[in-house]
Amino acid sequence: MAVPKRKTSKSKKNSRRASKKISLPSIHLDKTTGEYVRNHHVSQQGYYNGKKVL
């Protein structure tokens, strides 16, 4: 069975965990409706990239 030879330091452990950070979803202001929408998503009124799609 594999066993670590040395104790993992705090900095090594924390730098490994740094990539698991949760980021906020990116949003932008829709030009036609004036509401905030997630990037690459359709707005509540059915607009995407300034065009009615739904």
mmCIF entry with sequence, helices, sheets and N, C-alpha, C, O atoms, coordinates in Angstrom:
data_MODEL
# 
_entry.id   MODEL 
# 
_entity.id                         1 
_entity.type                       polymer 
_entity.pdbx_number_of_molecules   1 
# 
_entity_poly.entity_id                      1 
_entity_poly.type                           'polypeptide(L)' 
_entity_poly.nstd_linkage                   no 
_entity_poly.nstd_monomer                   no 
_entity_poly.pdbx_seq_one_letter_code       MAVPKRKTSKSKKNSRRASKKISLPSIHLDKTTGEYVRNHHVSQQGYYNGKKVL 
_entity_poly.pdbx_seq_one_letter_code_can   MAVPKRKTSKSKKNSRRASKKISLPSIHLDKTTGEYVRNHHVSQQGYYNGKKVL 
_entity_poly.pdbx_strand_id                 A 
# 
loop_
_entity_poly_seq.entity_id 
_entity_poly_seq.num 
_entity_poly_seq.mon_id 
_entity_poly_seq.hetero 
1 1  MET n 
1 2  ALA n 
1 3  VAL n 
1 4  PRO n 
1 5  LYS n 
1 6  ARG n 
1 7  LYS n 
1 8  THR n 
1 9  SER n 
1 10 LYS n 
1 11 SER n 
1 12 LYS n 
1 13 LYS n 
1 14 ASN n 
1 15 SER n 
1 16 ARG n 
1 17 ARG n 
1 18 ALA n 
1 19 SER n 
1 20 LYS n 
1 21 LYS n 
1 22 ILE n 
1 23 SER n 
1 24 LEU n 
1 25 PRO n 
1 26 SER n 
1 27 ILE n 
1 28 HIS n 
1 29 LEU n 
1 30 ASP n 
1 31 LYS n 
1 32 THR n 
1 33 THR n 
1 34 GLY n 
1 35 GLU n 
1 36 TYR n 
1 37 VAL n 
1 38 ARG n 
1 39 ASN n 
1 40 HIS n 
1 41 HIS n 
1 42 VAL n 
1 43 SER n 
1 44 GLN n 
1 45 GLN n 
1 46 GLY n 
1 47 TYR n 
1 48 TYR n 
1 49 ASN n 
1 50 GLY n 
1 51 LYS n 
1 52 LYS n 
1 53 VAL n 
1 54 LEU n 
# 
_struct_asym.id          A 
_struct_asym.entity_id   1 
# 
loop_
_struct_conf.conf_type_id 
_struct_conf.id 
_struct_conf.pdbx_PDB_helix_id 
_struct_conf.beg_label_comp_id 
_struct_conf.beg_label_asym_id 
_struct_conf.beg_label_seq_id 
_struct_conf.pdbx_beg_PDB_ins_code 
_struct_conf.end_label_comp_id 
_struct_conf.end_label_asym_id 
_struct_conf.end_label_seq_id 
_struct_conf.pdbx_end_PDB_ins_code 
_struct_conf.beg_auth_comp_id 
_struct_conf.beg_auth_asym_id 
_struct_conf.beg_auth_seq_id 
_struct_conf.end_auth_comp_id 
_struct_conf.end_auth_asym_id 
_struct_conf.end_auth_seq_id 
_struct_conf.pdbx_PDB_helix_class 
_struct_conf.details 
_struct_conf.pdbx_PDB_helix_length 
HELX_P HELX_P1 AA1 LYS A 10 ? ARG A 17 ? LYS A 10 ARG A 17 1 ? 8 
HELX_P HELX_P2 AA2 ALA A 18 ? LYS A 20 ? ALA A 18 LYS A 20 5 ? 3 
# 
_struct_conf_type.id          HELX_P 
_struct_conf_type.criteria    ? 
_struct_conf_type.reference   ? 
# 
loop_
_struct_sheet.id 
_struct_sheet.type 
_struct_sheet.number_strands 
_struct_sheet.details 
AA1 ? 2 ? 
AA2 ? 2 ? 
# 
loop_
_struct_sheet_order.sheet_id 
_struct_sheet_order.range_id_1 
_struct_sheet_order.range_id_2 
_struct_sheet_order.offset 
_struct_sheet_order.sense 
AA1 1 2 ? anti-parallel 
AA2 1 2 ? anti-parallel 
# 
loop_
_struct_sheet_range.sheet_id 
_struct_sheet_range.id 
_struct_sheet_range.beg_label_comp_id 
_struct_sheet_range.beg_label_asym_id 
_struct_sheet_range.beg_label_seq_id 
_struct_sheet_range.pdbx_beg_PDB_ins_code 
_struct_sheet_range.end_label_comp_id 
_struct_sheet_range.end_label_asym_id 
_struct_sheet_range.end_label_seq_id 
_struct_sheet_range.pdbx_end_PDB_ins_code 
_struct_sheet_range.beg_auth_comp_id 
_struct_sheet_range.beg_auth_asym_id 
_struct_sheet_range.beg_auth_seq_id 
_struct_sheet_range.end_auth_comp_id 
_struct_sheet_range.end_auth_asym_id 
_struct_sheet_range.end_auth_seq_id 
AA1 1 ILE A 27 ? LEU A 29 ? ILE A 27 LEU A 29 
AA1 2 TYR A 36 ? ARG A 38 ? TYR A 36 ARG A 38 
AA2 1 TYR A 47 ? TYR A 48 ? TYR A 47 TYR A 48 
AA2 2 LYS A 51 ? LYS A 52 ? LYS A 51 LYS A 52 
# 
loop_
_atom_site.group_PDB 
_atom_site.id 
_atom_site.type_symbol 
_atom_site.label_atom_id 
_atom_site.label_alt_id 
_atom_site.label_comp_id 
_atom_site.label_asym_id 
_atom_site.label_entity_id 
_atom_site.label_seq_id 
_atom_site.pdbx_PDB_ins_code 
_atom_site.Cartn_x 
_atom_site.Cartn_y 
_atom_site.Cartn_z 
_atom_site.occupancy 
_atom_site.B_iso_or_equiv 
_atom_site.pdbx_formal_charge 
_atom_site.auth_seq_id 
_atom_site.auth_comp_id 
_atom_site.auth_asym_id 
_atom_site.auth_atom_id 
_atom_site.pdbx_PDB_model_num 
ATOM 1   N N  . MET A 1 1  ? 0.836   -1.184 0.000   1.00 0.00 ? 1  MET A N  1 
ATOM 2   C CA . MET A 1 1  ? 0.000   0.000  0.000   1.00 0.00 ? 1  MET A CA 1 
ATOM 3   C C  . MET A 1 1  ? 0.881   1.248  0.000   1.00 0.00 ? 1  MET A C  1 
ATOM 4   O O  . MET A 1 1  ? 1.889   1.296  0.704   1.00 0.00 ? 1  MET A O  1 
ATOM 5   N N  . ALA A 1 2  ? 0.505   2.257  -0.786  1.00 0.00 ? 2  ALA A N  1 
ATOM 6   C CA . ALA A 1 2  ? 1.304   3.475  -0.886  1.00 0.00 ? 2  ALA A CA 1 
ATOM 7   C C  . ALA A 1 2  ? 1.099   4.347  0.343   1.00 0.00 ? 2  ALA A C  1 
ATOM 8   O O  . ALA A 1 2  ? -0.030  4.625  0.747   1.00 0.00 ? 2  ALA A O  1 
ATOM 9   N N  . VAL A 1 3  ? 2.212   4.774  0.929   1.00 0.00 ? 3  VAL A N  1 
ATOM 10  C CA . VAL A 1 3  ? 2.175   5.614  2.123   1.00 0.00 ? 3  VAL A CA 1 
ATOM 11  C C  . VAL A 1 3  ? 3.093   6.807  1.872   1.00 0.00 ? 3  VAL A C  1 
ATOM 12  O O  . VAL A 1 3  ? 4.205   6.623  1.379   1.00 0.00 ? 3  VAL A O  1 
ATOM 13  N N  . PRO A 1 4  ? 2.649   8.046  2.204   1.00 0.00 ? 4  PRO A N  1 
ATOM 14  C CA . PRO A 1 4  ? 3.525   9.197  1.996   1.00 0.00 ? 4  PRO A CA 1 
ATOM 15  C C  . PRO A 1 4  ? 4.768   9.126  2.878   1.00 0.00 ? 4  PRO A C  1 
ATOM 16  O O  . PRO A 1 4  ? 4.697   8.760  4.051   1.00 0.00 ? 4  PRO A O  1 
ATOM 17  N N  . LYS A 1 5  ? 5.896   9.478  2.293   1.00 0.00 ? 5  LYS A N  1 
ATOM 18  C CA . LYS A 1 5  ? 7.148   9.432  3.034   1.00 0.00 ? 5  LYS A CA 1 
ATOM 19  C C  . LYS A 1 5  ? 7.294   10.624 3.963   1.00 0.00 ? 5  LYS A C  1 
ATOM 20  O O  . LYS A 1 5  ? 7.877   10.513 5.042   1.00 0.00 ? 5  LYS A O  1 
ATOM 21  N N  . ARG A 1 6  ? 6.757   11.776 3.538   1.00 0.00 ? 6  ARG A N  1 
ATOM 22  C CA . ARG A 1 6  ? 6.840   12.997 4.337   1.00 0.00 ? 6  ARG A CA 1 
ATOM 23  C C  . ARG A 1 6  ? 5.454   13.592 4.524   1.00 0.00 ? 6  ARG A C  1 
ATOM 24  O O  . ARG A 1 6  ? 4.542   13.336 3.739   1.00 0.00 ? 6  ARG A O  1 
ATOM 25  N N  . LYS A 1 7  ? 5.308   14.396 5.585   1.00 0.00 ? 7  LYS A N  1 
ATOM 26  C CA . LYS A 1 7  ? 4.045   15.095 5.839   1.00 0.00 ? 7  LYS A CA 1 
ATOM 27  C C  . LYS A 1 7  ? 3.867   16.195 4.795   1.00 0.00 ? 7  LYS A C  1 
ATOM 28  O O  . LYS A 1 7  ? 4.806   16.938 4.509   1.00 0.00 ? 7  LYS A O  1 
ATOM 29  N N  . THR A 1 8  ? 2.669   16.302 4.226   1.00 0.00 ? 8  THR A N  1 
ATOM 30  C CA . THR A 1 8  ? 2.386   17.345 3.239   1.00 0.00 ? 8  THR A CA 1 
ATOM 31  C C  . THR A 1 8  ? 2.266   18.684 3.950   1.00 0.00 ? 8  THR A C  1 
ATOM 32  O O  . THR A 1 8  ? 1.498   18.826 4.902   1.00 0.00 ? 8  THR A O  1 
ATOM 33  N N  . SER A 1 9  ? 3.035   19.667 3.478   1.00 0.00 ? 9  SER A N  1 
ATOM 34  C CA . SER A 1 9  ? 3.038   20.980 4.129   1.00 0.00 ? 9  SER A CA 1 
ATOM 35  C C  . SER A 1 9  ? 1.734   21.720 3.855   1.00 0.00 ? 9  SER A C  1 
ATOM 36  O O  . SER A 1 9  ? 0.993   21.381 2.933   1.00 0.00 ? 9  SER A O  1 
ATOM 37  N N  . LYS A 1 10 ? 1.467   22.739 4.676   1.00 0.00 ? 10 LYS A N  1 
ATOM 38  C CA . LYS A 1 10 ? 0.237   23.525 4.524   1.00 0.00 ? 10 LYS A CA 1 
ATOM 39  C C  . LYS A 1 10 ? 0.206   24.236 3.183   1.00 0.00 ? 10 LYS A C  1 
ATOM 40  O O  . LYS A 1 10 ? -0.835  24.296 2.530   1.00 0.00 ? 10 LYS A O  1 
ATOM 41  N N  . SER A 1 11 ? 1.358   24.781 2.770   1.00 0.00 ? 11 SER A N  1 
ATOM 42  C CA . SER A 1 11 ? 1.391   25.519 1.501   1.00 0.00 ? 11 SER A CA 1 
ATOM 43  C C  . SER A 1 11 ? 1.179   24.587 0.313   1.00 0.00 ? 11 SER A C  1 
ATOM 44  O O  . SER A 1 11 ? 0.510   24.960 -0.651  1.00 0.00 ? 11 SER A O  1 
ATOM 45  N N  . LYS A 1 12 ? 1.729   23.403 0.366   1.00 0.00 ? 12 LYS A N  1 
ATOM 46  C CA . LYS A 1 12 ? 1.544   22.430 -0.718  1.00 0.00 ? 12 LYS A CA 1 
ATOM 47  C C  . LYS A 1 12 ? 0.085   21.988 -0.791  1.00 0.00 ? 12 LYS A C  1 
ATOM 48  O O  . LYS A 1 12 ? -0.483  21.865 -1.876  1.00 0.00 ? 12 LYS A O  1 
ATOM 49  N N  . LYS A 1 13 ? -0.507  21.752 0.366   1.00 0.00 ? 13 LYS A N  1 
ATOM 50  C CA . LYS A 1 13 ? -1.905  21.328 0.431   1.00 0.00 ? 13 LYS A CA 1 
ATOM 51  C C  . LYS A 1 13 ? -2.841  22.434 -0.046  1.00 0.00 ? 13 LYS A C  1 
ATOM 52  O O  . LYS A 1 13 ? -3.785  22.171 -0.790  1.00 0.00 ? 13 LYS A O  1 
ATOM 53  N N  . ASN A 1 14 ? -2.582  23.677 0.382   1.00 0.00 ? 14 ASN A N  1 
ATOM 54  C CA . ASN A 1 14 ? -3.444  24.798 0.004   1.00 0.00 ? 14 ASN A CA 1 
ATOM 55  C C  . ASN A 1 14 ? -3.288  25.178 -1.462  1.00 0.00 ? 14 ASN A C  1 
ATOM 56  O O  . ASN A 1 14 ? -4.261  25.583 -2.098  1.00 0.00 ? 14 ASN A O  1 
ATOM 57  N N  . SER A 1 15 ? -2.077  25.055 -2.014  1.00 0.00 ? 15 SER A N  1 
ATOM 58  C CA . SER A 1 15 ? -1.902  25.374 -3.434  1.00 0.00 ? 15 SER A CA 1 
ATOM 59  C C  . SER A 1 15 ? -2.587  24.336 -4.308  1.00 0.00 ? 15 SER A C  1 
ATOM 60  O O  . SER A 1 15 ? -3.035  24.666 -5.407  1.00 0.00 ? 15 SER A O  1 
ATOM 61  N N  . ARG A 1 16 ? -2.680  23.113 -3.861  1.00 0.00 ? 16 ARG A N  1 
ATOM 62  C CA . ARG A 1 16 ? -3.404  22.077 -4.597  1.00 0.00 ? 16 ARG A CA 1 
ATOM 63  C C  . ARG A 1 16 ? -4.902  22.357 -4.570  1.00 0.00 ? 16 ARG A C  1 
ATOM 64  O O  . ARG A 1 16 ? -5.596  22.109 -5.556  1.00 0.00 ? 16 ARG A O  1 
ATOM 65  N N  . ARG A 1 17 ? -5.400  22.865 -3.460  1.00 0.00 ? 17 ARG A N  1 
ATOM 66  C CA . ARG A 1 17 ? -6.828  23.167 -3.319  1.00 0.00 ? 17 ARG A CA 1 
ATOM 67  C C  . ARG A 1 17 ? -7.234  24.467 -4.011  1.00 0.00 ? 17 ARG A C  1 
ATOM 68  O O  . ARG A 1 17 ? -8.426  24.718 -4.183  1.00 0.00 ? 17 ARG A O  1 
ATOM 69  N N  . ALA A 1 18 ? -6.276  25.292 -4.408  1.00 0.00 ? 18 ALA A N  1 
ATOM 70  C CA . ALA A 1 18 ? -6.579  26.605 -4.977  1.00 0.00 ? 18 ALA A CA 1 
ATOM 71  C C  . ALA A 1 18 ? -7.358  26.502 -6.280  1.00 0.00 ? 18 ALA A C  1 
ATOM 72  O O  . ALA A 1 18 ? -8.127  27.406 -6.607  1.00 0.00 ? 18 ALA A O  1 
ATOM 73  N N  . SER A 1 19 ? -7.177  25.423 -7.027  1.00 0.00 ? 19 SER A N  1 
ATOM 74  C CA . SER A 1 19 ? -7.869  25.287 -8.309  1.00 0.00 ? 19 SER A CA 1 
ATOM 75  C C  . SER A 1 19 ? -9.322  24.870 -8.140  1.00 0.00 ? 19 SER A C  1 
ATOM 76  O O  . SER A 1 19 ? -10.070 24.887 -9.118  1.00 0.00 ? 19 SER A O  1 
ATOM 77  N N  . LYS A 1 20 ? -9.749  24.498 -6.944  1.00 0.00 ? 20 LYS A N  1 
ATOM 78  C CA . LYS A 1 20 ? -11.119 24.062 -6.701  1.00 0.00 ? 20 LYS A CA 1 
ATOM 79  C C  . LYS A 1 20 ? -12.039 25.198 -6.274  1.00 0.00 ? 20 LYS A C  1 
ATOM 80  O O  . LYS A 1 20 ? -13.151 24.959 -5.803  1.00 0.00 ? 20 LYS A O  1 
ATOM 81  N N  . LYS A 1 21 ? -11.575 26.435 -6.440  1.00 0.00 ? 21 LYS A N  1 
ATOM 82  C CA . LYS A 1 21 ? -12.344 27.602 -6.029  1.00 0.00 ? 21 LYS A CA 1 
ATOM 83  C C  . LYS A 1 21 ? -13.619 27.724 -6.862  1.00 0.00 ? 21 LYS A C  1 
ATOM 84  O O  . LYS A 1 21 ? -13.591 27.520 -8.075  1.00 0.00 ? 21 LYS A O  1 
ATOM 85  N N  . ILE A 1 22 ? -14.721 28.053 -6.220  1.00 0.00 ? 22 ILE A N  1 
ATOM 86  C CA . ILE A 1 22 ? -15.995 28.257 -6.906  1.00 0.00 ? 22 ILE A CA 1 
ATOM 87  C C  . ILE A 1 22 ? -16.047 29.697 -7.396  1.00 0.00 ? 22 ILE A C  1 
ATOM 88  O O  . ILE A 1 22 ? -15.828 30.631 -6.625  1.00 0.00 ? 22 ILE A O  1 
ATOM 89  N N  . SER A 1 23 ? -16.337 29.870 -8.681  1.00 0.00 ? 23 SER A N  1 
ATOM 90  C CA . SER A 1 23 ? -16.410 31.216 -9.240  1.00 0.00 ? 23 SER A CA 1 
ATOM 91  C C  . SER A 1 23 ? -17.864 31.601 -9.477  1.00 0.00 ? 23 SER A C  1 
ATOM 92  O O  . SER A 1 23 ? -18.718 30.740 -9.684  1.00 0.00 ? 23 SER A O  1 
ATOM 93  N N  . LEU A 1 24 ? -18.136 32.896 -9.445  1.00 0.00 ? 24 LEU A N  1 
ATOM 94  C CA . LEU A 1 24 ? -19.482 33.392 -9.703  1.00 0.00 ? 24 LEU A CA 1 
ATOM 95  C C  . LEU A 1 24 ? -19.794 33.289 -11.188 1.00 0.00 ? 24 LEU A C  1 
ATOM 96  O O  . LEU A 1 24 ? -18.892 33.426 -12.015 1.00 0.00 ? 24 LEU A O  1 
ATOM 97  N N  . PRO A 1 25 ? -21.056 33.050 -11.545 1.00 0.00 ? 25 PRO A N  1 
ATOM 98  C CA . PRO A 1 25 ? -21.394 32.990 -12.969 1.00 0.00 ? 25 PRO A CA 1 
ATOM 99  C C  . PRO A 1 25 ? -21.248 34.360 -13.616 1.00 0.00 ? 25 PRO A C  1 
ATOM 100 O O  . PRO A 1 25 ? -21.588 35.377 -13.013 1.00 0.00 ? 25 PRO A O  1 
ATOM 101 N N  . SER A 1 26 ? -20.745 34.383 -14.838 1.00 0.00 ? 26 SER A N  1 
ATOM 102 C CA . SER A 1 26 ? -20.555 35.652 -15.536 1.00 0.00 ? 26 SER A CA 1 
ATOM 103 C C  . SER A 1 26 ? -21.882 36.115 -16.123 1.00 0.00 ? 26 SER A C  1 
ATOM 104 O O  . SER A 1 26 ? -22.595 35.341 -16.761 1.00 0.00 ? 26 SER A O  1 
ATOM 105 N N  . ILE A 1 27 ? -22.205 37.392 -15.897 1.00 0.00 ? 27 ILE A N  1 
ATOM 106 C CA . ILE A 1 27 ? -23.467 37.952 -16.372 1.00 0.00 ? 27 ILE A CA 1 
ATOM 107 C C  . ILE A 1 27 ? -23.192 39.225 -17.153 1.00 0.00 ? 27 ILE A C  1 
ATOM 108 O O  . ILE A 1 27 ? -22.144 39.851 -16.994 1.00 0.00 ? 27 ILE A O  1 
ATOM 109 N N  . HIS A 1 28 ? -24.143 39.602 -18.000 1.00 0.00 ? 28 HIS A N  1 
ATOM 110 C CA . HIS A 1 28 ? -24.032 40.851 -18.746 1.00 0.00 ? 28 HIS A CA 1 
ATOM 111 C C  . HIS A 1 28 ? -25.410 41.487 -18.845 1.00 0.00 ? 28 HIS A C  1 
ATOM 112 O O  . HIS A 1 28 ? -26.425 40.833 -18.601 1.00 0.00 ? 28 HIS A O  1 
ATOM 113 N N  . LEU A 1 29 ? -25.440 42.753 -19.201 1.00 0.00 ? 29 LEU A N  1 
ATOM 114 C CA . LEU A 1 29 ? -26.688 43.493 -19.345 1.00 0.00 ? 29 LEU A CA 1 
ATOM 115 C C  . LEU A 1 29 ? -27.198 43.321 -20.771 1.00 0.00 ? 29 LEU A C  1 
ATOM 116 O O  . LEU A 1 29 ? -26.503 43.658 -21.730 1.00 0.00 ? 29 LEU A O  1 
ATOM 117 N N  . ASP A 1 30 ? -28.423 42.791 -20.907 1.00 0.00 ? 30 ASP A N  1 
ATOM 118 C CA . ASP A 1 30 ? -29.012 42.582 -22.225 1.00 0.00 ? 30 ASP A CA 1 
ATOM 119 C C  . ASP A 1 30 ? -29.404 43.921 -22.832 1.00 0.00 ? 30 ASP A C  1 
ATOM 120 O O  . ASP A 1 30 ? -30.011 44.755 -22.161 1.00 0.00 ? 30 ASP A O  1 
ATOM 121 N N  . LYS A 1 31 ? -29.059 44.131 -24.104 1.00 0.00 ? 31 LYS A N  1 
ATOM 122 C CA . LYS A 1 31 ? -29.312 45.416 -24.760 1.00 0.00 ? 31 LYS A CA 1 
ATOM 123 C C  . LYS A 1 31 ? -30.796 45.645 -25.010 1.00 0.00 ? 31 LYS A C  1 
ATOM 124 O O  . LYS A 1 31 ? -31.281 46.765 -24.851 1.00 0.00 ? 31 LYS A O  1 
ATOM 125 N N  . THR A 1 32 ? -31.523 44.608 -25.396 1.00 0.00 ? 32 THR A N  1 
ATOM 126 C CA . THR A 1 32 ? -32.924 44.789 -25.789 1.00 0.00 ? 32 THR A CA 1 
ATOM 127 C C  . THR A 1 32 ? -33.865 44.848 -24.597 1.00 0.00 ? 32 THR A C  1 
ATOM 128 O O  . THR A 1 32 ? -34.778 45.674 -24.576 1.00 0.00 ? 32 THR A O  1 
ATOM 129 N N  . THR A 1 33 ? -33.661 43.985 -23.598 1.00 0.00 ? 33 THR A N  1 
ATOM 130 C CA . THR A 1 33 ? -34.586 43.932 -22.462 1.00 0.00 ? 33 THR A CA 1 
ATOM 131 C C  . THR A 1 33 ? -34.123 44.765 -21.280 1.00 0.00 ? 33 THR A C  1 
ATOM 132 O O  . THR A 1 33 ? -34.945 45.165 -20.457 1.00 0.00 ? 33 THR A O  1 
ATOM 133 N N  . GLY A 1 34 ? -32.824 45.038 -21.173 1.00 0.00 ? 34 GLY A N  1 
ATOM 134 C CA . GLY A 1 34 ? -32.299 45.824 -20.067 1.00 0.00 ? 34 GLY A CA 1 
ATOM 135 C C  . GLY A 1 34 ? -32.149 45.045 -18.776 1.00 0.00 ? 34 GLY A C  1 
ATOM 136 O O  . GLY A 1 34 ? -32.010 45.650 -17.713 1.00 0.00 ? 34 GLY A O  1 
ATOM 137 N N  . GLU A 1 35 ? -32.173 43.723 -18.835 1.00 0.00 ? 35 GLU A N  1 
ATOM 138 C CA . GLU A 1 35 ? -32.019 42.898 -17.634 1.00 0.00 ? 35 GLU A CA 1 
ATOM 139 C C  . GLU A 1 35 ? -30.686 42.163 -17.690 1.00 0.00 ? 35 GLU A C  1 
ATOM 140 O O  . GLU A 1 35 ? -30.079 42.033 -18.753 1.00 0.00 ? 35 GLU A O  1 
ATOM 141 N N  . TYR A 1 36 ? -30.242 41.689 -16.540 1.00 0.00 ? 36 TYR A N  1 
ATOM 142 C CA . TYR A 1 36 ? -28.996 40.949 -16.470 1.00 0.00 ? 36 TYR A CA 1 
ATOM 143 C C  . TYR A 1 36 ? -29.251 39.493 -16.831 1.00 0.00 ? 36 TYR A C  1 
ATOM 144 O O  . TYR A 1 36 ? -30.191 38.871 -16.336 1.00 0.00 ? 36 TYR A O  1 
ATOM 145 N N  . VAL A 1 37 ? -28.392 38.955 -17.708 1.00 0.00 ? 37 VAL A N  1 
ATOM 146 C CA . VAL A 1 37 ? -28.539 37.596 -18.217 1.00 0.00 ? 37 VAL A CA 1 
ATOM 147 C C  . VAL A 1 37 ? -27.175 36.920 -18.141 1.00 0.00 ? 37 VAL A C  1 
ATOM 148 O O  . VAL A 1 37 ? -26.144 37.572 -18.311 1.00 0.00 ? 37 VAL A O  1 
ATOM 149 N N  . ARG A 1 38 ? -27.168 35.603 -17.885 1.00 0.00 ? 38 ARG A N  1 
ATOM 150 C CA . ARG A 1 38 ? -25.920 34.857 -17.922 1.00 0.00 ? 38 ARG A CA 1 
ATOM 151 C C  . ARG A 1 38 ? -25.397 34.804 -19.348 1.00 0.00 ? 38 ARG A C  1 
ATOM 152 O O  . ARG A 1 38 ? -26.174 34.760 -20.302 1.00 0.00 ? 38 ARG A O  1 
ATOM 153 N N  . ASN A 1 39 ? -24.077 34.807 -19.488 1.00 0.00 ? 39 ASN A N  1 
ATOM 154 C CA . ASN A 1 39 ? -23.471 34.764 -20.815 1.00 0.00 ? 39 ASN A CA 1 
ATOM 155 C C  . ASN A 1 39 ? -23.849 33.467 -21.526 1.00 0.00 ? 39 ASN A C  1 
ATOM 156 O O  . ASN A 1 39 ? -23.869 32.401 -20.911 1.00 0.00 ? 39 ASN A O  1 
ATOM 157 N N  . HIS A 1 40 ? -24.149 33.562 -22.820 1.00 0.00 ? 40 HIS A N  1 
ATOM 158 C CA . HIS A 1 40 ? -24.502 32.434 -23.683 1.00 0.00 ? 40 HIS A CA 1 
ATOM 159 C C  . HIS A 1 40 ? -25.797 31.756 -23.248 1.00 0.00 ? 40 HIS A C  1 
ATOM 160 O O  . HIS A 1 40 ? -25.960 30.554 -23.457 1.00 0.00 ? 40 HIS A O  1 
ATOM 161 N N  . HIS A 1 41 ? -26.721 32.507 -22.645 1.00 0.00 ? 41 HIS A N  1 
ATOM 162 C CA . HIS A 1 41 ? -28.029 31.994 -22.245 1.00 0.00 ? 41 HIS A CA 1 
ATOM 163 C C  . HIS A 1 41 ? -29.119 32.914 -22.790 1.00 0.00 ? 41 HIS A C  1 
ATOM 164 O O  . HIS A 1 41 ? -28.876 34.094 -23.041 1.00 0.00 ? 41 HIS A O  1 
ATOM 165 N N  . VAL A 1 42 ? -30.314 32.368 -22.969 1.00 0.00 ? 42 VAL A N  1 
ATOM 166 C CA . VAL A 1 42 ? -31.459 33.139 -23.448 1.00 0.00 ? 42 VAL A CA 1 
ATOM 167 C C  . VAL A 1 42 ? -32.072 33.874 -22.263 1.00 0.00 ? 42 VAL A C  1 
ATOM 168 O O  . VAL A 1 42 ? -32.123 33.337 -21.157 1.00 0.00 ? 42 VAL A O  1 
ATOM 169 N N  . SER A 1 43 ? -32.542 35.117 -22.492 1.00 0.00 ? 43 SER A N  1 
ATOM 170 C CA . SER A 1 43 ? -33.153 35.900 -21.421 1.00 0.00 ? 43 SER A CA 1 
ATOM 171 C C  . SER A 1 43 ? -34.567 35.399 -21.135 1.00 0.00 ? 43 SER A C  1 
ATOM 172 O O  . SER A 1 43 ? -35.077 34.533 -21.845 1.00 0.00 ? 43 SER A O  1 
ATOM 173 N N  . GLN A 1 44 ? -35.195 35.942 -20.099 1.00 0.00 ? 44 GLN A N  1 
ATOM 174 C CA . GLN A 1 44 ? -36.548 35.534 -19.704 1.00 0.00 ? 44 GLN A CA 1 
ATOM 175 C C  . GLN A 1 44 ? -37.570 35.806 -20.805 1.00 0.00 ? 44 GLN A C  1 
ATOM 176 O O  . GLN A 1 44 ? -38.533 35.054 -20.951 1.00 0.00 ? 44 GLN A O  1 
ATOM 177 N N  . GLN A 1 45 ? -37.370 36.880 -21.585 1.00 0.00 ? 45 GLN A N  1 
ATOM 178 C CA . GLN A 1 45 ? -38.305 37.228 -22.653 1.00 0.00 ? 45 GLN A CA 1 
ATOM 179 C C  . GLN A 1 45 ? -38.004 36.492 -23.952 1.00 0.00 ? 45 GLN A C  1 
ATOM 180 O O  . GLN A 1 45 ? -38.721 36.678 -24.935 1.00 0.00 ? 45 GLN A O  1 
ATOM 181 N N  . GLY A 1 46 ? -36.972 35.668 -23.985 1.00 0.00 ? 46 GLY A N  1 
ATOM 182 C CA . GLY A 1 46 ? -36.662 34.882 -25.171 1.00 0.00 ? 46 GLY A CA 1 
ATOM 183 C C  . GLY A 1 46 ? -35.686 35.532 -26.128 1.00 0.00 ? 46 GLY A C  1 
ATOM 184 O O  . GLY A 1 46 ? -35.643 35.160 -27.300 1.00 0.00 ? 46 GLY A O  1 
ATOM 185 N N  . TYR A 1 47 ? -34.896 36.498 -25.661 1.00 0.00 ? 47 TYR A N  1 
ATOM 186 C CA . TYR A 1 47 ? -33.923 37.171 -26.520 1.00 0.00 ? 47 TYR A CA 1 
ATOM 187 C C  . TYR A 1 47 ? -32.543 36.570 -26.317 1.00 0.00 ? 47 TYR A C  1 
ATOM 188 O O  . TYR A 1 47 ? -32.146 36.253 -25.196 1.00 0.00 ? 47 TYR A O  1 
ATOM 189 N N  . TYR A 1 48 ? -31.817 36.420 -27.421 1.00 0.00 ? 48 TYR A N  1 
ATOM 190 C CA . TYR A 1 48 ? -30.425 35.988 -27.378 1.00 0.00 ? 48 TYR A CA 1 
ATOM 191 C C  . TYR A 1 48 ? -29.656 36.800 -28.409 1.00 0.00 ? 48 TYR A C  1 
ATOM 192 O O  . TYR A 1 48 ? -30.001 36.794 -29.590 1.00 0.00 ? 48 TYR A O  1 
ATOM 193 N N  . ASN A 1 49 ? -28.628 37.490 -27.971 1.00 0.00 ? 49 ASN A N  1 
ATOM 194 C CA . ASN A 1 49 ? -27.782 38.310 -28.840 1.00 0.00 ? 49 ASN A CA 1 
ATOM 195 C C  . ASN A 1 49 ? -28.598 39.366 -29.589 1.00 0.00 ? 49 ASN A C  1 
ATOM 196 O O  . ASN A 1 49 ? -28.317 39.661 -30.750 1.00 0.00 ? 49 ASN A O  1 
ATOM 197 N N  . GLY A 1 50 ? -29.604 39.931 -28.924 1.00 0.00 ? 50 GLY A N  1 
ATOM 198 C CA . GLY A 1 50 ? -30.406 40.997 -29.503 1.00 0.00 ? 50 GLY A CA 1 
ATOM 199 C C  . GLY A 1 50 ? -31.501 40.538 -30.445 1.00 0.00 ? 50 GLY A C  1 
ATOM 200 O O  . GLY A 1 50 ? -32.182 41.369 -31.045 1.00 0.00 ? 50 GLY A O  1 
ATOM 201 N N  . LYS A 1 51 ? -31.688 39.219 -30.588 1.00 0.00 ? 51 LYS A N  1 
ATOM 202 C CA . LYS A 1 51 ? -32.706 38.692 -31.498 1.00 0.00 ? 51 LYS A CA 1 
ATOM 203 C C  . LYS A 1 51 ? -33.687 37.824 -30.730 1.00 0.00 ? 51 LYS A C  1 
ATOM 204 O O  . LYS A 1 51 ? -33.302 37.139 -29.783 1.00 0.00 ? 51 LYS A O  1 
ATOM 205 N N  . LYS A 1 52 ? -34.953 37.846 -31.130 1.00 0.00 ? 52 LYS A N  1 
ATOM 206 C CA . LYS A 1 52 ? -35.993 37.020 -30.513 1.00 0.00 ? 52 LYS A CA 1 
ATOM 207 C C  . LYS A 1 52 ? -35.838 35.589 -31.029 1.00 0.00 ? 52 LYS A C  1 
ATOM 208 O O  . LYS A 1 52 ? -35.941 35.347 -32.231 1.00 0.00 ? 52 LYS A O  1 
ATOM 209 N N  . VAL A 1 53 ? -35.593 34.642 -30.121 1.00 0.00 ? 53 VAL A N  1 
ATOM 210 C CA . VAL A 1 53 ? -35.386 33.256 -30.535 1.00 0.00 ? 53 VAL A CA 1 
ATOM 211 C C  . VAL A 1 53 ? -36.495 32.333 -30.048 1.00 0.00 ? 53 VAL A C  1 
ATOM 212 O O  . VAL A 1 53 ? -36.664 31.240 -30.588 1.00 0.00 ? 53 VAL A O  1 
ATOM 213 N N  . LEU A 1 54 ? -37.242 32.744 -29.055 1.00 0.00 ? 54 LEU A N  1 
ATOM 214 C CA . LEU A 1 54 ? -38.340 31.904 -28.548 1.00 0.00 ? 54 LEU A CA 1 
ATOM 215 C C  . LEU A 1 54 ? -39.675 32.563 -28.780 1.00 0.00 ? 54 LEU A C  1 
ATOM 216 O O  . LEU A 1 54 ? -40.710 32.003 -28.420 1.00 0.00 ? 54 LEU A O  1 
# 
